[in-house]
């Protein structure tokens, strides 16, 4: 029943099996994983994530900062209002 609940909840992750992996590649993966302080499986996941992640992709904050620089900057020096405000009425 727990497997059914996991499927319904969408918690089942895809599984990839790599066949005929040369011993020297497996050994190198184990060494690399140990150097990074994680399991071989976690190391393979990290390698795959890095391989498919787009490189050089600009992030939103960087794009907005660049737009501001191209526009000559933005001046946020707005004088503060000194007159008192009316209190909120909750009635």
Helices and strands as residue ranges (DSSP letters): H 2-9, H 23-36, H 40-52, H 60-70
